[in-house]
Amino acid sequence: MQAKPRGLERRYAEQFCDPSIVEAYSARPPYPAALDPLLIELAGGADAHILDLGCGTAELARRLAPRVRAITAVDHSANMIAQARALPGGDAPNMTWVVGRVEDVPLTGPFSSALAGQSFHWFDWAVLVRRLAEWLPTRRLVLAERREGPSPWSEALAGLFRRFSTNKDFESFDLVDELIARRHLTIEGRMSQPPEPFTQSVDDYVRSLHSQNGFSRDRMPPADASAFDAAVRAAVTPHARSGVLTVPVVARIVWGRVSVPG
């Protein structure tokens, strides 16, 4: 069996149970609202029952819930689920919350589609695609990704990530390419949005970085966390206006049919 890229082992995924990462999630840039009509269409329209895989604080699920029949949102972090339920839309009557690993949590289905927002890379792909094939008559999987686009501080930030991240095993990868190479996904379509500006305070920008793998404040030595924050501030503050930074946010949606190799 082909190994996954390094740095995606379960011990790193467990960081998303840390209270500090959950707290920092609110500082992440949102997915562009322009994506919502496409996501609903891909899910199956107003009668869709979406399975949200690794929902985190369920930004997309909470947004889409009023426009579909039902959403079942699953995450291995009880802290994430608790936060999601407390946020706007988290009390929607058509949302079901499940704490557990999608690879082994009991679910019955069927679902019209599965949605994964920046989460699918953490799963055991060989196990999950078999479960999805059982749950999804359509086998429709939608992958949503959001990342920071090129900026004047990108190079400096990349150096700080290499220096301070607690995930020293991490190697770059493209999730879609990895799934295609393993015959886990047959692509049906792609949509990429050009960089969209998102404004936030320098403080919130720094906080948002601590929502990422390798930067949990619960796992970084306090001196490292302080040094990282100071270095990030030094890199981005010259590009801020009155303490407000404009961050370019790039979004990509890829959809297709899950495959179970013979």
SULMOQUI-V683117 format. One record per residue. N is the residue number from 1. SS is DSSP state (2 for helix, 1 for strand, 0 for the rest). NEAR is the number of other C-alpha atoms within 8 Angstrom. Layout:
N | SS | NEAR
N | SS | NEAR
This chain:
1 | 0 | 2
2 | 0 | 4
3 | 0 | 4
4 | 0 | 5
5 | 0 | 9
6 | 0 | 8
7 | 0 | 10
8 | 0 | 11
9 | 0 | 8
10 | 2 | 7
11 | 2 | 6
12 | 2 | 11
13 | 2 | 10
14 | 2 | 8
15 | 2 | 11
16 | 2 | 10
17 | 2 | 12
18 | 0 | 11
19 | 2 | 8
20 | 2 | 11
21 | 2 | 15
22 | 2 | 15
23 | 2 | 8
24 | 2 | 13
25 | 2 | 10
26 | 2 | 7
27 | 2 | 9
28 | 0 | 9
29 | 0 | 6
30 | 0 | 5
31 | 0 | 8
32 | 0 | 7
33 | 2 | 5
34 | 2 | 5
35 | 2 | 8
36 | 2 | 9
37 | 2 | 7
38 | 2 | 7
39 | 2 | 9
40 | 2 | 14
41 | 2 | 8
42 | 2 | 10
43 | 2 | 14
44 | 0 | 11
45 | 2 | 9
46 | 2 | 8
47 | 2 | 8
48 | 0 | 14
49 | 1 | 14
50 | 1 | 13
51 | 1 | 13
52 | 1 | 13
53 | 1 | 14
54 | 0 | 13
55 | 0 | 14
56 | 0 | 10
57 | 0 | 11
58 | 0 | 9
59 | 2 | 10
60 | 2 | 8
61 | 2 | 11
62 | 2 | 12
63 | 2 | 8
64 | 2 | 10
65 | 2 | 14
66 | 2 | 8
67 | 2 | 7
68 | 0 | 13
69 | 0 | 11
70 | 1 | 12
71 | 1 | 14
72 | 1 | 12
73 | 1 | 15
74 | 1 | 15
75 | 1 | 16
76 | 0 | 10
77 | 0 | 11
78 | 2 | 9
79 | 2 | 10
80 | 2 | 13
81 | 2 | 14
82 | 2 | 8
83 | 2 | 10
84 | 2 | 12
85 | 2 | 11
86 | 2 | 8
87 | 0 | 7
88 | 0 | 7
89 | 0 | 9
90 | 0 | 10
91 | 0 | 8
92 | 0 | 9
93 | 0 | 4
94 | 0 | 8
95 | 1 | 12
96 | 1 | 8
97 | 1 | 8
98 | 1 | 9
99 | 1 | 11
100 | 0 | 10
101 | 0 | 9
102 | 0 | 12
103 | 0 | 9
104 | 0 | 6
105 | 0 | 8
106 | 0 | 4
107 | 0 | 4
108 | 0 | 5
109 | 0 | 6
110 | 0 | 8
111 | 1 | 12
112 | 0 | 14
113 | 1 | 17
114 | 1 | 15
115 | 1 | 12
116 | 1 | 14
117 | 1 | 12
118 | 0 | 9
119 | 0 | 10
120 | 2 | 12
121 | 2 | 7
122 | 2 | 9
123 | 0 | 9
124 | 0 | 7
125 | 2 | 8
126 | 2 | 8
127 | 2 | 8
128 | 2 | 11
129 | 2 | 12
130 | 2 | 10
131 | 2 | 9
132 | 2 | 11
133 | 2 | 12
134 | 2 | 8
135 | 2 | 11
136 | 1 | 14
137 | 0 | 9
138 | 0 | 7
139 | 0 | 12
140 | 1 | 13
141 | 1 | 12
142 | 1 | 15
143 | 1 | 12
144 | 1 | 12
145 | 1 | 9
146 | 1 | 10
147 | 1 | 7
148 | 1 | 8
149 | 0 | 9
150 | 0 | 6
151 | 0 | 7
152 | 0 | 6
153 | 0 | 8
154 | 2 | 8
155 | 2 | 7
156 | 2 | 8
157 | 2 | 10
158 | 2 | 8
159 | 2 | 8
160 | 2 | 12
161 | 2 | 8
162 | 2 | 8
163 | 2 | 6
164 | 2 | 10
165 | 0 | 10
166 | 0 | 8
167 | 0 | 9
168 | 0 | 7
169 | 0 | 6
170 | 0 | 9
171 | 0 | 7
172 | 0 | 5
173 | 0 | 6
174 | 0 | 6
175 | 2 | 8
176 | 2 | 7
177 | 2 | 7
178 | 2 | 9
179 | 2 | 10
180 | 2 | 10
181 | 2 | 7
182 | 0 | 9
183 | 0 | 10
184 | 0 | 14
185 | 1 | 11
186 | 1 | 10
187 | 1 | 9
188 | 1 | 8
189 | 1 | 7
190 | 1 | 9
191 | 1 | 7
192 | 1 | 8
193 | 1 | 8
194 | 1 | 6
195 | 1 | 9
196 | 1 | 8
197 | 1 | 8
198 | 1 | 9
199 | 1 | 8
200 | 1 | 10
201 | 1 | 9
202 | 2 | 13
203 | 2 | 6
204 | 2 | 9
205 | 2 | 12
206 | 2 | 11
207 | 2 | 10
208 | 2 | 13
209 | 2 | 9
210 | 0 | 13
211 | 0 | 15
212 | 0 | 9
213 | 0 | 11
214 | 0 | 9
215 | 0 | 13
216 | 0 | 14
217 | 0 | 11
218 | 0 | 7
219 | 0 | 7
220 | 0 | 10
221 | 0 | 7
222 | 2 | 7
223 | 2 | 6
224 | 2 | 9
225 | 2 | 11
226 | 2 | 8
227 | 2 | 8
228 | 2 | 10
229 | 2 | 9
230 | 2 | 8
231 | 2 | 9
232 | 2 | 11
233 | 2 | 10
234 | 2 | 8
235 | 2 | 10
236 | 2 | 11
237 | 2 | 10
238 | 2 | 6
239 | 2 | 7
240 | 0 | 11
241 | 1 | 6
242 | 0 | 4
243 | 0 | 8
244 | 1 | 10
245 | 1 | 14
246 | 1 | 9
247 | 1 | 11
248 | 1 | 12
249 | 1 | 13
250 | 1 | 13
251 | 1 | 14
252 | 1 | 11
253 | 1 | 11
254 | 1 | 13
255 | 1 | 13
256 | 1 | 13
257 | 1 | 12
258 | 1 | 13
259 | 0 | 11
260 | 0 | 10
261 | 0 | 6
262 | 0 | 2
